[in-house]
Structure formats: C-alpha cells, structure tokens
Amino acid sequence: MSGQNKERVVVEIYGQYYTMKGDSSSSHMRMIAGYVDDKMRQIAAANPRLDTNKLAVLAALNMADEYFRLRMEYEELIKLLEKTAQEAEEDGEEQEEEQEEEQEEGSGTDKE
C-alpha cells in the first residue's frame, strides 16, 4: 500500500504531540491516543513521582495485560461457540434420525 492512502493525524499524549500515520481513520487513531493518554494519567494520579518514561512503560504493561486477558476470554468464547454449534448439529442429526424412524414405522402397515 502506498503512503499516499494513509491517514495522518496529530495527537497529544500526556502533554507531548505525536504525528500518527496509518490505515485507520483519524477518529480511530485519536481514540487510541486518548486511551493511552487516559491510562498514563490514571497511573500518574496514583503515582505522582514517576517520570514520563516509567509512566509510559507502566501504561504499556497495563494495556498488554488487558489485551491478553481479553484475548483469553475471546478464545474461551470461540471454543464455547464451537462446542455449542457442534452440539446443535449433533442434536439436529439425532432429531433427523428419529423423524426418519418414525416415518418408516408409520409407513409399515399390515396388509392382512
């Protein structure tokens, strides 16, 4: 993809300005930058003596933790959906077999 198709936006994170460039919309990039800024400010409020570099690392660690927890939850949900879909498919096959058996029993009349 050429650089001409990329969005550019200037964002402020913890008092510093950064130019972001990417395939995402400018509103999405601003949202992400705002999230990082919020995380840094939350950590700074609880730890006012930390310098910016340490705040940034702690914010990154917090966000990585959130990401991995959400990823684990996502994988568990996917497994649950797959299990549920498989059970539903098996139930459908069982019902189909029962219906076929009922039809066979119903069509077998005595010819006496």
DSSP file (Angstrom, degrees, kcal/mol; ACC not computed):
  #  RESIDUE AA STRUCTURE BP1 BP2  ACC     N-H-->O    O-->H-N    N-H-->O    O-->H-N    TCO  KAPPA ALPHA  PHI   PSI    X-CA   Y-CA   Z-CA
    1    1 A M              0   0    0      0, 0.0     2,-0.1     0, 0.0     5,-0.0   0.000 360.0 360.0 360.0 137.0    0.0    0.0    0.0
    2    2 A S    >   -     0   0    0      1,-0.1     3,-1.3     3,-0.0     4,-0.2  -0.422 360.0-119.1 -79.9 155.4    1.4    3.4   -0.9
    3    3 A G  G >  S+     0   0    0      1,-0.3     3,-1.1     2,-0.2    -1,-0.1   0.674 106.2  73.4 -65.9 -17.8    2.0    6.1    1.8
    4    4 A Q  G 3  S+     0   0    0      1,-0.2    -1,-0.3     3,-0.0    -2,-0.0   0.776  92.0  54.8 -69.2 -25.7   -0.5    8.4    0.0
    5    5 A N  G <  S+     0   0    0     -3,-1.3     2,-0.3     2,-0.1    -1,-0.2   0.454  87.3 103.4 -87.2  -0.5   -3.5    6.4    1.1
    6    6 A K  S <  S-     0   0    0     -3,-1.1    17,-0.2    -4,-0.2     2,-0.2  -0.593  70.9-123.6 -88.6 143.7   -2.6    6.6    4.8
    7    7 A E  E     -A   22   0A   0     15,-3.2    15,-2.1    17,-0.3     2,-0.4  -0.555  22.5-157.4 -78.4 146.8   -4.4    8.9    7.3
    8    8 A R  E     +A   21   0A   0     13,-0.2     2,-0.3    -2,-0.2    13,-0.2  -0.990  17.3 166.1-126.1 138.0   -2.3   11.4    9.2
    9    9 A V  E     -A   20   0A   0     11,-2.5    11,-3.6    -2,-0.4     2,-0.5  -0.990  30.6-134.4-150.7 142.2   -3.3   12.9   12.5
   10   10 A V  E     -A   19   0A   0     -2,-0.3     2,-0.3     9,-0.2     9,-0.2  -0.863  32.2-179.2 -97.3 127.6   -1.6   14.9   15.2
   11   11 A V  E     -A   18   0A   0      7,-3.1     7,-2.9    -2,-0.5     2,-0.5  -0.859  23.4-132.9-125.1 159.2   -2.4   13.7   18.7
   12   12 A E  E     +A   17   0A   0     -2,-0.3     2,-0.5     5,-0.2     5,-0.2  -0.962  21.4 179.7-114.6 126.2   -1.5   14.7   22.2
   13   13 A I  E >  S-A   16   0A   0      3,-2.9     3,-1.6    -2,-0.5    21,-0.1  -0.969  73.2 -24.2-128.2 115.3   -0.5   12.1   24.7
   14   14 A Y  T 3  S-     0   0    0     -2,-0.5    -1,-0.1     1,-0.3     3,-0.1   0.880 127.9 -46.8  50.8  46.1    0.5   13.2   28.2
   15   15 A G  T 3  S+     0   0    0      1,-0.2     2,-0.4     0, 0.0    -1,-0.3   0.424 118.0 105.9  83.9  -1.4    1.5   16.7   27.0
   16   16 A Q  E <   -A   13   0A   0     -3,-1.6    -3,-2.9     2,-0.0     2,-0.4  -0.890  63.7-133.2-113.0 143.6    3.5   15.6   24.0
   17   17 A Y  E     -A   12   0A   0     -2,-0.4     2,-0.4    -5,-0.2    -5,-0.2  -0.791  24.3-178.5 -98.9 137.2    2.4   15.8   20.4
   18   18 A Y  E     -A   11   0A   0     -7,-2.9    -7,-3.1    -2,-0.4     2,-0.7  -0.985  24.1-135.2-133.4 141.9    2.8   12.9   18.0
   19   19 A T  E     -A   10   0A   0     -2,-0.4     2,-0.4    -9,-0.2    -9,-0.2  -0.885  24.6-162.9 -96.5 119.5    2.0   12.5   14.4
   20   20 A M  E     -A    9   0A   0    -11,-3.6   -11,-2.5    -2,-0.7     2,-0.4  -0.830   8.1-175.7-102.3 141.4    0.3    9.3   13.7
   21   21 A K  E     +A    8   0A   0     -2,-0.4     2,-0.3   -13,-0.2   -13,-0.2  -0.994  24.3 118.2-137.5 128.8    0.0    7.8   10.3
   22   22 A G  E    S-A    7   0A   0    -15,-2.1   -15,-3.2    -2,-0.4     7,-0.1  -0.980  70.0 -88.0-171.5-179.2   -1.9    4.6    9.4
   23   23 A D  S    S+     0   0    0     -2,-0.3     3,-0.1   -17,-0.2   -15,-0.1   0.654  93.9  92.9 -79.7 -17.3   -4.6    2.9    7.5
   24   24 A S  S    S-     0   0    0      1,-0.1   -17,-0.3   -17,-0.1    -2,-0.2  -0.277  89.1 -91.2 -74.0 162.5   -7.2    3.5   10.3
   25   25 A S     >  -     0   0    0      1,-0.1     4,-2.3   -19,-0.1     5,-0.2  -0.317  33.1-114.9 -68.9 157.7   -9.5    6.6   10.3
   26   26 A S  H  > S+     0   0    0      1,-0.2     4,-2.3     2,-0.2     5,-0.2   0.862 117.9  54.6 -62.9 -34.6   -8.3    9.7   12.0
   27   27 A S  H  > S+     0   0    0      2,-0.2     4,-2.1     1,-0.2    -1,-0.2   0.888 107.8  49.6 -67.0 -37.0  -11.1    9.4   14.6
   28   28 A H  H  > S+     0   0    0      2,-0.2     4,-2.4     1,-0.2    -2,-0.2   0.929 111.3  48.7 -65.8 -44.7   -9.9    5.8   15.4
   29   29 A M  H  X S+     0   0    0     -4,-2.3     4,-2.5     1,-0.2    -2,-0.2   0.893 111.2  50.4 -63.8 -38.3   -6.3    7.0   15.8
   30   30 A R  H  X S+     0   0    0     -4,-2.3     4,-2.6     2,-0.2    -1,-0.2   0.899 109.2  52.0 -64.3 -39.4   -7.5    9.8   18.1
   31   31 A M  H  X S+     0   0    0     -4,-2.1     4,-2.0     2,-0.2    -2,-0.2   0.924 110.9  47.1 -62.3 -44.7   -9.5    7.4   20.1
   32   32 A I  H  X S+     0   0    0     -4,-2.4     4,-2.3     2,-0.2    -2,-0.2   0.926 112.9  48.6 -63.3 -45.6   -6.4    5.1   20.6
   33   33 A A  H  X S+     0   0    0     -4,-2.5     4,-2.7     1,-0.2    -1,-0.2   0.900 110.3  52.2 -62.2 -40.3   -4.2    8.1   21.5
   34   34 A G  H  X S+     0   0    0     -4,-2.6     4,-2.6     2,-0.2    -1,-0.2   0.872 107.8  52.3 -62.8 -37.0   -6.9    9.2   24.0
   35   35 A Y  H  X S+     0   0    0     -4,-2.0     4,-2.4     2,-0.2    -2,-0.2   0.929 110.8  46.3 -64.5 -45.6   -6.9    5.8   25.6
   36   36 A V  H  X S+     0   0    0     -4,-2.3     4,-2.5     2,-0.2    -2,-0.2   0.925 112.9  50.6 -62.4 -44.5   -3.1    5.8   26.0
   37   37 A D  H  X S+     0   0    0     -4,-2.7     4,-2.3     1,-0.2    -2,-0.2   0.917 110.2  49.8 -59.3 -44.9   -3.3    9.3   27.4
   38   38 A D  H  X S+     0   0    0     -4,-2.6     4,-2.5     2,-0.2    -1,-0.2   0.916 110.2  50.5 -60.6 -44.1   -6.0    8.3   29.9
   39   39 A K  H  X S+     0   0    0     -4,-2.4     4,-2.3     1,-0.2     5,-0.2   0.930 111.1  48.2 -60.5 -46.0   -4.0    5.3   31.0
   40   40 A M  H  X S+     0   0    0     -4,-2.5     4,-2.4     1,-0.2    -1,-0.2   0.902 112.4  49.0 -62.8 -40.3   -0.9    7.4   31.6
   41   41 A R  H  X S+     0   0    0     -4,-2.3     4,-2.2     2,-0.2    -1,-0.2   0.876 109.2  52.4 -68.7 -37.0   -2.9   10.0   33.6
   42   42 A Q  H  X S+     0   0    0     -4,-2.5     4,-1.4     2,-0.2    -2,-0.2   0.932 113.0  44.3 -61.9 -45.2   -4.6    7.3   35.7
   43   43 A I  H  X S+     0   0    0     -4,-2.3     4,-1.6     1,-0.2    -2,-0.2   0.896 112.5  52.1 -67.2 -39.9   -1.2    5.9   36.6
   44   44 A A  H  < S+     0   0    0     -4,-2.4    -1,-0.2     1,-0.2    -2,-0.2   0.869 105.7  55.1 -64.4 -36.5    0.3    9.4   37.2
   45   45 A A  H  < S+     0   0    0     -4,-2.2    -1,-0.2     1,-0.2    -2,-0.2   0.871 114.4  40.0 -64.5 -35.7   -2.6   10.2   39.6
   46   46 A A  H  < S+     0   0    0     -4,-1.4    -1,-0.2     1,-0.2    -2,-0.2   0.699 129.4  30.9 -84.6 -20.8   -1.8    7.2   41.7
   47   47 A N    ><  +     0   0    0     -4,-1.6     3,-1.7    -5,-0.1    -1,-0.2  -0.607  67.1 172.0-137.8  73.3    2.0    7.6   41.4
   48   48 A P  T 3  S+     0   0    0      0, 0.0    -1,-0.1     0, 0.0    -4,-0.1   0.647  73.6  60.7 -65.0 -15.0    2.8   11.3   41.1
   49   49 A R  T 3  S+     0   0    0      2,-0.0     2,-0.2    -5,-0.0    -5,-0.1   0.533  78.2 108.1 -90.9  -4.6    6.6   10.9   41.4
   50   50 A L    <   -     0   0    0     -3,-1.7     2,-0.1    -6,-0.2    -3,-0.1  -0.479  67.1-127.8 -74.9 141.0    7.0    8.7   38.4
   51   51 A D     >  -     0   0    0     -2,-0.2     4,-2.4     1,-0.1     5,-0.2  -0.349  30.5 -98.6 -80.7 170.3    8.7   10.2   35.3
   52   52 A T  H  > S+     0   0    0      1,-0.2     4,-2.7     2,-0.2     5,-0.2   0.865 120.6  54.2 -59.7 -40.8    7.1   10.1   31.9
   53   53 A N  H  > S+     0   0    0      1,-0.2     4,-2.2     2,-0.2    -1,-0.2   0.928 111.0  45.2 -62.2 -43.9    9.2    7.1   30.7
   54   54 A K  H  > S+     0   0    0      2,-0.2     4,-2.7     1,-0.2     5,-0.2   0.890 112.2  52.4 -67.2 -37.9    8.1    5.0   33.7
   55   55 A L  H  X S+     0   0    0     -4,-2.4     4,-2.7     1,-0.2    -2,-0.2   0.920 109.6  49.8 -60.8 -42.6    4.5    6.1   33.2
   56   56 A A  H  X S+     0   0    0     -4,-2.7     4,-2.4     2,-0.2    -2,-0.2   0.909 112.1  47.0 -64.2 -41.9    4.7    5.1   29.6
   57   57 A V  H  X S+     0   0    0     -4,-2.2     4,-2.5     2,-0.2    -2,-0.2   0.923 113.7  47.6 -66.6 -43.5    6.1    1.6   30.4
   58   58 A L  H  X S+     0   0    0     -4,-2.7     4,-2.5     2,-0.2    -2,-0.2   0.893 111.7  50.6 -64.7 -39.1    3.5    1.0   33.2
   59   59 A A  H  X S+     0   0    0     -4,-2.7     4,-2.6    -5,-0.2    -1,-0.2   0.922 110.6  49.7 -63.0 -42.7    0.7    2.1   30.8
   60   60 A A  H  X S+     0   0    0     -4,-2.4     4,-2.5     1,-0.2    -2,-0.2   0.907 111.0  49.4 -62.6 -41.4    2.0   -0.3   28.2
   61   61 A L  H  X S+     0   0    0     -4,-2.5     4,-2.3     2,-0.2    -2,-0.2   0.912 111.3  49.3 -64.0 -42.4    2.1   -3.1   30.7
   62   62 A N  H  X S+     0   0    0     -4,-2.5     4,-2.3     2,-0.2    -2,-0.2   0.921 113.4  45.9 -62.1 -44.4   -1.4   -2.3   31.9
   63   63 A M  H  X S+     0   0    0     -4,-2.6     4,-2.6     2,-0.2    -2,-0.2   0.874 111.2  52.1 -69.4 -36.3   -2.7   -2.3   28.3
   64   64 A A  H  X S+     0   0    0     -4,-2.5     4,-2.7     2,-0.2     5,-0.2   0.905 109.5  50.7 -64.2 -40.0   -0.8   -5.5   27.4
   65   65 A D  H  X S+     0   0    0     -4,-2.3     4,-2.3     2,-0.2    -2,-0.2   0.933 111.1  47.9 -62.0 -46.0   -2.4   -7.2   30.5
   66   66 A E  H  X S+     0   0    0     -4,-2.3     4,-2.6     1,-0.2     5,-0.2   0.926 112.0  51.0 -58.7 -45.2   -5.9   -6.0   29.3
   67   67 A Y  H  X S+     0   0    0     -4,-2.6     4,-2.7     1,-0.2    -2,-0.2   0.939 111.4  45.5 -59.7 -49.3   -5.2   -7.3   25.8
   68   68 A F  H  X S+     0   0    0     -4,-2.7     4,-2.1     2,-0.2    -1,-0.2   0.867 113.0  50.4 -67.2 -35.4   -4.0  -10.7   27.0
   69   69 A R  H  X S+     0   0    0     -4,-2.3     4,-2.3    -5,-0.2    -1,-0.2   0.934 113.4  45.6 -64.9 -44.8   -7.0  -11.1   29.4
   70   70 A L  H  X S+     0   0    0     -4,-2.6     4,-2.7    -5,-0.2    -2,-0.2   0.880 111.1  53.5 -65.2 -38.0   -9.4  -10.1   26.6
   71   71 A R  H  X S+     0   0    0     -4,-2.7     4,-2.5    -5,-0.2    -1,-0.2   0.904 109.0  48.6 -63.8 -40.8   -7.7  -12.4   24.2
   72   72 A M  H  X S+     0   0    0     -4,-2.1     4,-2.3     2,-0.2    -2,-0.2   0.922 112.2  48.6 -64.3 -43.6   -8.1  -15.3   26.6
   73   73 A E  H  X S+     0   0    0     -4,-2.3     4,-2.4     2,-0.2    -2,-0.2   0.909 111.2  51.1 -61.4 -41.9  -11.8  -14.5   27.1
   74   74 A Y  H  X S+     0   0    0     -4,-2.7     4,-2.5     2,-0.2    -2,-0.2   0.931 110.0  48.5 -60.5 -47.4  -12.2  -14.3   23.3
   75   75 A E  H  X S+     0   0    0     -4,-2.5     4,-2.2     1,-0.2    -1,-0.2   0.882 111.2  50.7 -63.2 -38.3  -10.6  -17.7   22.8
   76   76 A E  H  X S+     0   0    0     -4,-2.3     4,-2.3     2,-0.2    -1,-0.2   0.902 110.8  49.1 -65.0 -40.4  -12.8  -19.2   25.5
   77   77 A L  H  X S+     0   0    0     -4,-2.4     4,-2.7     2,-0.2    -2,-0.2   0.893 109.5  51.8 -65.8 -39.9  -15.9  -17.7   23.9
   78   78 A I  H  X S+     0   0    0     -4,-2.5     4,-2.7     2,-0.2    -2,-0.2   0.930 110.6  48.4 -62.1 -44.7  -14.8  -19.1   20.5
   79   79 A K  H  X S+     0   0    0     -4,-2.2     4,-2.6     2,-0.2    -2,-0.2   0.909 111.9  49.6 -61.0 -42.3  -14.4  -22.6   22.0
   80   80 A L  H  X S+     0   0    0     -4,-2.3     4,-2.8     2,-0.2    -2,-0.2   0.912 111.5  48.5 -63.4 -43.1  -17.8  -22.3   23.7
   81   81 A L  H  X S+     0   0    0     -4,-2.7     4,-2.7     2,-0.2    -2,-0.2   0.915 112.1  48.8 -62.9 -43.1  -19.4  -21.2   20.4
   82   82 A E  H  X S+     0   0    0     -4,-2.7     4,-2.3     2,-0.2    -2,-0.2   0.912 113.0  47.5 -63.2 -42.0  -17.8  -24.1   18.5
   83   83 A K  H  X S+     0   0    0     -4,-2.6     4,-2.6     2,-0.2    -2,-0.2   0.922 113.2  48.1 -64.1 -44.6  -18.9  -26.6   21.2
   84   84 A T  H  X S+     0   0    0     -4,-2.8     4,-2.4     1,-0.2    -2,-0.2   0.901 112.1  49.3 -63.3 -41.9  -22.4  -25.2   21.1
   85   85 A A  H  X S+     0   0    0     -4,-2.7     4,-2.3     2,-0.2    -1,-0.2   0.900 111.8  48.8 -65.1 -40.5  -22.6  -25.3   17.3
   86   86 A Q  H  X S+     0   0    0     -4,-2.3     4,-2.5     2,-0.2    -2,-0.2   0.919 112.0  48.3 -65.3 -43.4  -21.3  -28.9   17.3
   87   87 A E  H  X S+     0   0    0     -4,-2.6     4,-2.7     2,-0.2    -2,-0.2   0.902 111.6  50.2 -63.4 -40.3  -23.9  -29.9   20.0
   88   88 A A  H  X S+     0   0    0     -4,-2.4     4,-2.3     2,-0.2    -1,-0.2   0.897 110.7  49.6 -65.0 -39.4  -26.6  -28.2   18.0
   89   89 A E  H  X S+     0   0    0     -4,-2.3     4,-2.1     2,-0.2    -2,-0.2   0.921 112.1  47.6 -64.4 -43.6  -25.5  -30.0   14.8
   90   90 A E  H  X S+     0   0    0     -4,-2.5     4,-2.3     2,-0.2    -2,-0.2   0.902 111.5  50.7 -64.1 -41.1  -25.5  -33.4   16.7
   91   91 A D  H  X S+     0   0    0     -4,-2.7     4,-2.5     1,-0.2    -1,-0.2   0.905 109.7  50.9 -61.9 -41.0  -28.9  -32.7   18.1
   92   92 A G  H  X S+     0   0    0     -4,-2.3     4,-2.1     1,-0.2    -2,-0.2   0.889 109.8  49.4 -63.9 -39.7  -30.2  -31.9   14.7
   93   93 A E  H  X S+     0   0    0     -4,-2.1     4,-2.3     2,-0.2    -1,-0.2   0.900 110.7  50.4 -66.0 -40.4  -28.8  -35.1   13.3
   94   94 A E  H  X S+     0   0    0     -4,-2.3     4,-2.5     2,-0.2    -2,-0.2   0.922 110.9  48.6 -62.5 -44.3  -30.4  -37.1   16.1
   95   95 A Q  H  X S+     0   0    0     -4,-2.5     4,-2.4     1,-0.2    -1,-0.2   0.886 110.2  52.2 -63.6 -38.0  -33.8  -35.4   15.5
   96   96 A E  H  X S+     0   0    0     -4,-2.1     4,-2.2     2,-0.2    -1,-0.2   0.919 110.0  48.1 -63.2 -43.9  -33.5  -36.2   11.8
   97   97 A E  H  X S+     0   0    0     -4,-2.3     4,-2.4     1,-0.2    -2,-0.2   0.906 111.3  50.8 -63.0 -42.1  -32.8  -39.9   12.5
   98   98 A E  H  X S+     0   0    0     -4,-2.5     4,-2.4     1,-0.2    -2,-0.2   0.906 110.3  49.4 -62.5 -41.8  -35.8  -40.0   14.9
   99   99 A Q  H  X S+     0   0    0     -4,-2.4     4,-2.2     2,-0.2    -1,-0.2   0.894 110.4  50.3 -64.9 -39.8  -38.1  -38.5   12.3
  100  100 A E  H  X S+     0   0    0     -4,-2.2     4,-2.3     2,-0.2    -1,-0.2   0.911 111.1  49.1 -64.8 -41.1  -36.9  -41.0    9.7
  101  101 A E  H  X S+     0   0    0     -4,-2.4     4,-2.4     1,-0.2    -2,-0.2   0.904 110.8  50.3 -63.6 -41.7  -37.5  -43.9   12.1
  102  102 A E  H  X S+     0   0    0     -4,-2.4     4,-2.3     1,-0.2    -1,-0.2   0.890 110.9  49.2 -63.9 -39.4  -41.0  -42.5   12.8
  103  103 A Q  H  X S+     0   0    0     -4,-2.2     4,-1.8     2,-0.2    -1,-0.2   0.900 111.0  49.5 -67.1 -40.3  -41.8  -42.2    9.1
  104  104 A E  H  X S+     0   0    0     -4,-2.3     4,-0.9     2,-0.2    -2,-0.2   0.911 112.9  46.7 -65.3 -41.2  -40.6  -45.8    8.5
  105  105 A E  H  < S+     0   0    0     -4,-2.4     3,-0.3     1,-0.2    -2,-0.2   0.881 112.6  50.6 -66.8 -38.3  -42.7  -47.1   11.3
  106  106 A G  H  < S+     0   0    0     -4,-2.3    -1,-0.2     1,-0.2    -2,-0.2   0.795 109.8  49.2 -71.4 -28.5  -45.7  -45.2   10.2
  107  107 A S  H  < S+     0   0    0     -4,-1.8     2,-1.5     1,-0.1    -1,-0.2   0.624  88.9  88.6 -87.6 -12.7  -45.4  -46.4    6.6
  108  108 A G     <  +     0   0    0     -4,-0.9     2,-0.2    -3,-0.3    -1,-0.1  -0.629  61.8 169.5 -86.2  82.6  -45.1  -50.0    7.5
  109  109 A T        -     0   0    0     -2,-1.5     2,-0.2     1,-0.1    -2,-0.0  -0.609  39.0-103.4 -95.4 155.6  -48.8  -51.0    7.7
  110  110 A D        -     0   0    0     -2,-0.2    -1,-0.1     1,-0.1    -2,-0.0  -0.552  22.9-159.1 -75.2 138.9  -50.2  -54.6    8.0
  111  111 A K              0   0    0     -2,-0.2    -1,-0.1     1,-0.2    -2,-0.0  -0.094 360.0 360.0-110.0  34.5  -51.5  -56.0    4.7
  112  112 A E              0   0    0      0, 0.0    -1,-0.2     0, 0.0    -2,-0.0   0.431 360.0 360.0 -92.4 360.0  -53.8  -58.6    6.2
